[in-house]
Amino acid sequence: MGWLAVVGLLVWLMHDRGYDPDFDTGVAEPAYRGGGPLVLFDEGHRNTHTASGAYQPFVELLRHDGYAVSVLDGPVAPERLSGVAVLVVVCAQGANETSDEPAFTGDEASAIERWVLAGGALLLVTDHWPFGPAVESLAGRFGVQMGGGLVQDVAHCEPSLGDSHLVFARGDGLLRDHPLLDGRSAAERVERVLTFTGQSLVGPPGTTAFLALSDDATERPPGTPRVERDGGDVRITMEYGEPVPARGRAQGLALEHGRGRVVVLGEAGLLRAQRESGGRLVGMNHPGCDNRQLALNLMHWLSRAL
């Protein structure tokens, strides 16, 4: 039998769960000291994580680093991208019942691609089903393919959290050489990144898989979502298939597209800072990982501070 994600898990993942109010978003050496680049944070596509919810620590971190952050609460249009340095899209969802249809129209995807070709920068944060399929058509404009399932790696995981919580360490060769891992100085060098259950990615030639999956990694592909109705209640279940090899794939990609830059992440929790009711820390606040520094570094690369 394949792995079964029951409705409770899916509902938990599809709603913004808030953030850790004690997480320190201060930046000792800001990249910009006034008049920093404009970051546009997408909230117009049924996004699970918002700038005032689960991703507030990320947004506040950017503001303390000198960026100006604005929220997009409608469709993407060329005029909304004017003057924007980085467009951030986190866990967009389709408008259908199972949330896995394309979240962006063809016109929106074309506008984003033209903007990137002209020098814009895109941070596209995805996750397992339904989030991978929902942005697959947008990612395809940049040659990025989504696995869409659940990645596991018994050999490279955080044992206390389970084999879908992956550890990417330089010593294991899974943090591949790229400026966004090196930062502006030795103090900003990223040594260890932790992800919190996501999908795999593969990019076009010339892409750097900076969070590279090991040869031991596998992915359970999503099946067909099952929708059950009981009066006004809707129950959605997803049965994932048997694991298939995920070697050669990644959970973090960086690439150049025309004059612009793109970073795609296969898991959204790594840029959060959540404290669950039981006290477990999820994201940039988890001890022993450099996710916080990675968040700053990847934005520095996208905005060309690196």
VODRENNU-417214 format. One record per residue (C-alpha): chain; x, y, z. Coordinates in pm, whole numbers, plus 32768, in hexadecimal, padded with zeros to 4 digits. Example, Ala and Ser with C-alpha at 12.3 -4.5 7.8 and 13.67 -1.06 7.14 Angstrom:
BEGIN
SITE_unit_u_v_w
SITE_A_84CE_7E3E_830C;
SITE_A_8557_7F96_82CA;
//
This chain:
BEGIN
SITE_unit_u_v_w
SITE_A_8000_8000_8000;
SITE_A_8072_8161_7FBA;
SITE_A_809F_8267_80C9;
SITE_A_7F51_8306_8124;
SITE_A_7F33_8476_817C;
SITE_A_7DE6_849C_822E;
SITE_A_7D18_85D7_8225;
SITE_A_7D9C_8655_8374;
SITE_A_7EFC_866A_82E7;
SITE_A_7E89_8712_81A7;
SITE_A_7DB9_8817_825F;
SITE_A_7EDF_885D_8344;
SITE_A_7FBE_889C_821B;
SITE_A_7EC6_896E_8156;
SITE_A_7E8D_8A76_8262;
SITE_A_7F6F_8B87_82E1;
SITE_A_7FE0_8B13_843B;
SITE_A_806F_8C54_84C2;
SITE_A_81D1_8C92_8538;
SITE_A_82BD_8C9E_8662;
SITE_A_82A1_8DFF_86F3;
SITE_A_83EC_8DCE_87AC;
SITE_A_84B7_8D95_866F;
SITE_A_85C3_8EA1_8648;
SITE_A_85A3_8F4E_84F7;
SITE_A_86B3_904E_8539;
SITE_A_87D5_906D_8444;
SITE_A_8926_90E4_84C8;
SITE_A_89B7_9140_8373;
SITE_A_8897_919C_828A;
SITE_A_88D3_917A_8116;
SITE_A_881D_92C3_80DE;
SITE_A_8811_93F2_81C4;
SITE_A_86E8_94B2_813E;
SITE_A_8646_94B0_7FEA;
SITE_A_8676_933B_7FBA;
SITE_A_85E0_926E_7E9D;
SITE_A_846A_9233_7E8A;
SITE_A_83F4_90D1_7ED2;
SITE_A_8293_9075_7E62;
SITE_A_81FA_8F5F_7F37;
SITE_A_80E4_8EA5_7E82;
SITE_A_7F9C_8E6E_7F3A;
SITE_A_7EBB_8E6E_7E09;
SITE_A_7EBD_8CF9_7DBD;
SITE_A_7E1F_8C4E_7EEB;
SITE_A_7F77_8C46_7F8A;
SITE_A_7F87_8B72_80C3;
SITE_A_8094_8C46_816B;
SITE_A_806A_8DBF_8180;
SITE_A_8144_8EE8_81D3;
SITE_A_8080_8F26_8313;
SITE_A_8062_8DB5_836F;
SITE_A_8155_8C94_8354;
SITE_A_824E_8D5A_8282;
SITE_A_824C_8E93_8359;
SITE_A_83A1_8E3D_83F1;
SITE_A_8431_8E1D_8292;
SITE_A_8398_8F69_8229;
SITE_A_8410_901A_8365;
SITE_A_856B_8F8B_832E;
SITE_A_856C_9026_81D3;
SITE_A_84F7_9175_8257;
SITE_A_860A_9179_835B;
SITE_A_86FE_9128_8242;
SITE_A_8691_9268_8195;
SITE_A_8595_91E9_8097;
SITE_A_8445_928F_805D;
SITE_A_8330_9188_8057;
SITE_A_81DC_91B2_7FB5;
SITE_A_80BF_90B7_7F9A;
SITE_A_801A_9052_7E51;
SITE_A_7EAF_8FF9_7E95;
SITE_A_7E39_8FCD_7D2F;
SITE_A_7EA7_8F46_7BDD;
SITE_A_8007_8F79_7B5B;
SITE_A_8012_9085_7A51;
SITE_A_813B_9136_79AF;
SITE_A_80E8_927F_7A5B;
SITE_A_80F2_91D8_7BB3;
SITE_A_8250_9157_7B69;
SITE_A_82D3_92AD_7B08;
SITE_A_83E3_931B_7BFB;
SITE_A_83E5_91CA_7CAD;
SITE_A_8537_9126_7CEA;
SITE_A_84C1_8FD2_7D6C;
SITE_A_836F_8F25_7D4F;
SITE_A_8332_8E29_7E68;
SITE_A_822F_8D17_7E2E;
SITE_A_81F1_8C26_7F51;
SITE_A_810A_8AF7_7F3D;
SITE_A_8014_8B78_7E3A;
SITE_A_7EE3_8A98_7E09;
SITE_A_7DF4_8A56_7CEC;
SITE_A_7C8C_8AC7_7D04;
SITE_A_7BFB_896A_7CD6;
SITE_A_7B78_8892_7DF3;
SITE_A_7CBF_87D4_7E1E;
SITE_A_7D94_8910_7DF0;
SITE_A_7E7C_886C_7CF1;
SITE_A_7E16_8918_7BAF;
SITE_A_7EFD_8A2C_7B2B;
SITE_A_7F00_8B4D_7C1F;
SITE_A_7F73_8C45_7B14;
SITE_A_7ECC_8C89_79C9;
SITE_A_7F92_8C73_7888;
SITE_A_7F95_8DEF_786F;
SITE_A_801D_8E0D_79D3;
SITE_A_812E_8D0B_7992;
SITE_A_818E_8DC1_7852;
SITE_A_819F_8F0E_7907;
SITE_A_8282_8E7A_7A13;
SITE_A_8365_8DD3_7915;
SITE_A_8389_8F10_7843;
SITE_A_83D7_8FD5_797D;
SITE_A_84E5_8EDD_79E7;
SITE_A_8579_8ED7_7888;
SITE_A_8598_9053_78A3;
SITE_A_8651_9041_79EF;
SITE_A_8553_8FF2_7AFF;
SITE_A_8587_8EE6_7C08;
SITE_A_8495_8DDA_7C7E;
SITE_A_8493_8D13_7DC3;
SITE_A_839F_8BF4_7D8C;
SITE_A_835E_8B2C_7ECA;
SITE_A_82A0_89E7_7E94;
SITE_A_8254_88AA_7F57;
SITE_A_81C2_874D_7F27;
SITE_A_8068_8719_7E8E;
SITE_A_7F9D_87EB_7E4E;
SITE_A_809D_8905_7E49;
SITE_A_818D_8873_7D47;
SITE_A_807F_882D_7C43;
SITE_A_7FE1_8984_7C82;
SITE_A_811A_8A3E_7C0F;
SITE_A_81A6_893D_7B1F;
SITE_A_813E_8A03_79EB;
SITE_A_81E4_8B3F_7A72;
SITE_A_8322_8A85_7AD2;
SITE_A_8327_89E7_7978;
SITE_A_835C_8B41_78E0;
SITE_A_84B8_8B2D_797B;
SITE_A_84F4_89C0_7927;
SITE_A_84B4_8944_7A8B;
SITE_A_83FA_87FC_7ABF;
SITE_A_8342_879B_7BFD;
SITE_A_8344_8645_7C9F;
SITE_A_8202_8696_7D59;
SITE_A_8223_8583_7E5C;
SITE_A_82C4_854C_7FB0;
SITE_A_8440_852B_7FC2;
SITE_A_84E2_844B_80C7;
SITE_A_864D_83FD_8117;
SITE_A_869E_8318_8239;
SITE_A_8813_835E_8218;
SITE_A_87FB_84DD_8210;
SITE_A_86E7_854A_82FA;
SITE_A_86AF_85DA_8453;
SITE_A_8674_8498_851E;
SITE_A_85A0_8543_8626;
SITE_A_84AB_85BA_851A;
SITE_A_84A4_8498_8422;
SITE_A_8526_843F_82CB;
SITE_A_8460_854A_820F;
SITE_A_8518_865E_82CD;
SITE_A_8651_8672_81FC;
SITE_A_87AA_86F0_825F;
SITE_A_8886_8791_8157;
SITE_A_89ED_87B6_81D4;
SITE_A_8B31_881D_812D;
SITE_A_8BE1_86F2_81C0;
SITE_A_8AF0_860C_8109;
SITE_A_8B18_86C3_7FBF;
SITE_A_89A7_871F_7FB3;
SITE_A_89DE_8899_7FCB;
SITE_A_8A68_88DD_7E70;
SITE_A_8B51_89FF_7E29;
SITE_A_8A94_8B44_7DE7;
SITE_A_8AB6_8CB0_7E5C;
SITE_A_896B_8C9D_7F19;
SITE_A_8A04_8B95_7FFD;
SITE_A_8B48_8C59_802F;
SITE_A_8AAF_8DAC_8081;
SITE_A_8B72_8EF0_8092;
SITE_A_8C6B_8E76_8197;
SITE_A_8CD7_8D41_8257;
SITE_A_8BD8_8D99_8364;
SITE_A_8ABE_8D72_8265;
SITE_A_8B2F_8C20_81E0;
SITE_A_8A17_8B1C_81EC;
SITE_A_8A8A_89CB_8272;
SITE_A_8949_890E_82C4;
SITE_A_87E2_8931_824A;
SITE_A_86B1_8877_82CC;
SITE_A_8570_8845_8203;
SITE_A_8420_87D4_8288;
SITE_A_837A_86E0_8193;
SITE_A_8360_874D_8028;
SITE_A_837E_86EA_7EBE;
SITE_A_84A4_86C6_7DCE;
SITE_A_850B_87AB_7CB1;
SITE_A_85E3_8797_7B7B;
SITE_A_8658_88C0_7AAE;
SITE_A_86D4_8901_794E;
SITE_A_8845_88F5_78E8;
SITE_A_890E_8A00_799B;
SITE_A_883D_89EB_7AD9;
SITE_A_88EE_89CA_7C29;
SITE_A_8844_88CD_7D0C;
SITE_A_88BE_8975_7E4A;
SITE_A_87E7_888D_7F22;
SITE_A_883B_8749_7E70;
SITE_A_878E_8604_7ECC;
SITE_A_8871_84DF_7F1A;
SITE_A_8880_8398_7E5D;
SITE_A_87BE_8302_7F82;
SITE_A_8693_83EC_7F5D;
SITE_A_8543_836D_7EE4;
SITE_A_83F8_8411_7E93;
SITE_A_8297_838D_7EC0;
SITE_A_81CF_840E_7D95;
SITE_A_8072_8495_7DCD;
SITE_A_7F4A_83CA_7D59;
SITE_A_7DF3_844A_7CFB;
SITE_A_7D51_8519_7E0F;
SITE_A_7C0C_848A_7E93;
SITE_A_7AF2_8579_7EE6;
SITE_A_79DD_850A_7FD2;
SITE_A_78B2_85E0_8032;
SITE_A_77D7_85C5_8162;
SITE_A_76D6_86DB_8163;
SITE_A_779C_881F_8163;
SITE_A_78DF_8774_81CA;
SITE_A_79E8_8714_80CA;
SITE_A_7AF2_8610_8114;
SITE_A_7C23_85F7_8032;
SITE_A_7D1B_84DB_8050;
SITE_A_7E5A_849A_7F90;
SITE_A_7F01_8348_7F71;
SITE_A_8070_8360_7F15;
SITE_A_8113_8249_7E4F;
SITE_A_823A_816C_7E9A;
SITE_A_838A_8221_7EAC;
SITE_A_8450_8255_7D6C;
SITE_A_85BC_82CA_7D56;
SITE_A_85EE_8443_7D6D;
SITE_A_8762_8447_7D25;
SITE_A_87CF_8567_7C47;
SITE_A_86B4_8641_7CC4;
SITE_A_86AF_875C_7DC5;
SITE_A_85E4_882B_7EBB;
SITE_A_868E_8974_7E62;
SITE_A_86E6_89F9_7D08;
SITE_A_878A_8B3C_7C93;
SITE_A_8797_8BA5_7B27;
SITE_A_87B4_8CCC_7A40;
SITE_A_86A8_8D09_793A;
SITE_A_86F5_8E14_783C;
SITE_A_876C_8F3E_790A;
SITE_A_86AE_8ECB_7A3E;
SITE_A_86D9_8DD2_7B58;
SITE_A_85FD_8CC2_7BEA;
SITE_A_8609_8BF5_7D2B;
SITE_A_8515_8AD4_7D56;
SITE_A_84E7_8A19_7E9F;
SITE_A_8436_88CB_7EBE;
SITE_A_83D2_88FF_802A;
SITE_A_8338_8A2B_80D8;
SITE_A_837E_89E5_8247;
SITE_A_84F1_8A30_8232;
SITE_A_84A8_8BA8_8218;
SITE_A_83A3_8BAB_832D;
SITE_A_83D6_8BDF_84A2;
SITE_A_82BF_8B22_854F;
SITE_A_8297_8AA9_86B3;
SITE_A_819A_8990_86C4;
SITE_A_80B6_8959_87EE;
SITE_A_819B_8847_8871;
SITE_A_82C7_8930_885C;
SITE_A_8362_889D_8720;
SITE_A_8413_89A1_864B;
SITE_A_83DF_899F_84D3;
SITE_A_84B3_8A68_83E2;
SITE_A_85B3_8B7B_8412;
SITE_A_8593_8B63_858D;
SITE_A_85F0_89F2_859D;
SITE_A_873C_89CB_8655;
SITE_A_886F_8949_85A2;
SITE_A_8819_89C0_8443;
SITE_A_8870_8AEE_836C;
SITE_A_8718_8B22_82D1;
SITE_A_8708_8C8A_834E;
SITE_A_884E_8CE1_82A1;
SITE_A_87DF_8C29_8169;
SITE_A_86A7_8D03_815C;
SITE_A_877D_8E3E_815C;
SITE_A_887E_8DB5_806A;
SITE_A_8788_8D42_7F62;
SITE_A_86DD_8E96_7F69;
SITE_A_8831_8F3F_7F4D;
SITE_A_887B_8E6E_7E18;
SITE_A_872A_8EB6_7D7D;
SITE_A_8749_902D_7DBC;
SITE_A_88B6_9028_7D48;
SITE_A_8952_9086_7E92;
SITE_A_8A1F_8F4B_7E52;
//
